[in-house]
Amino acid sequence: MATIVLNPSLYSQAQSYAKADGMSVEEWVAMLITRFTPAKKKKYKMKKIEELSPELQALIGFAKPAVASDDDINGDRARTEYLNEKYAL
């Protein structure tokens, strides 16, 4: 067991709050530490496209943007070509 040292006025405030909550000072401090300690964030690893289900692969393939060339930085030419291919008669 570890010991925490508080100045007497802080300890009496903690004791008052703990008593109001029906706890000991130790329980009350433990509750505060638990409540205000941030939870560890889960780390997600992206799967490769080949590892995904065929349905997800199809959706991702549908949403993939066209790669713009160096001289078409804002993608205007690529967008125009795509629209021409899709809607040209």
N, C-alpha and C positions, 0 to 999 in steps of 0.2 A: 504494500500500500504506500502511495506517495502522499506527501503533505504539501498543502498550499498555504502560504502565509498571507493573510490580509490584514490591513490596518483595522483596528477595532470598530471604527464607524462603518466601514464597508461590511464587516462581518455581521454587525447588528442589523444592517439593512437586509443582507442576504438572509439572516435568520428570520426577520419579519416576513419577507416574501415567502420563504419556505414554509413557515408556520401557516400563513394565509392559504397556501396551496395544500396544506396537510402533508408536508414532507419534511424530512430532515434536511439540513443544509447540504449534506453530502449528496442526497438524492436530487435536490433542487439544482445544484451546480452540475451534476451529471446530466440532468435533463436539458439544461441550457447548452451544455457543450454538444450534446447529441443534436439538439434542435438547430443550432447555428453552425455546425460543421457542414460544409458543402459536401454533397454526395460525389463520389468519384464518377466522372463522366465515362460512359462506355466508349470504347474506341472501336470504330467500325472499319473494316477493311473492305474495300470495293472488290467485288468479284470481276473476273474477266468476263467479257461478253459470252465467250464459249461456255462458261459455267452456268449461265442463266437458262431458264426454261425457254423453249422455242417461242412461246407467246411473248415473253419479255424481249427476246432478241428481235422479234418482228417489230415491236413497238419502238425499240431503240433505233433500229434501222430506219424506221419511218421518220423519226425525229432528228436524225443526224443532220447537222447543217453542212452545206457544201463548203469545201475548203476554198477560201478566197485566195487568189494569186497575189503576189507582192504588189503588182501595179493596180489591184482592185481592192484596196484596203477596206473600204466601207461596204464592199460586197454588192455594189450596184449592178455591176456587169453580171455577176453570178445570179443575182435575183432576176434580172431581166431575161437571162438565158433560161432559167428554170421556168419562168412564167410563159415564155415563148414555146418551150417544149410541151408544157402542160396544156396551154389553151390555143396554140396556133392551129389554124385549120389547114 
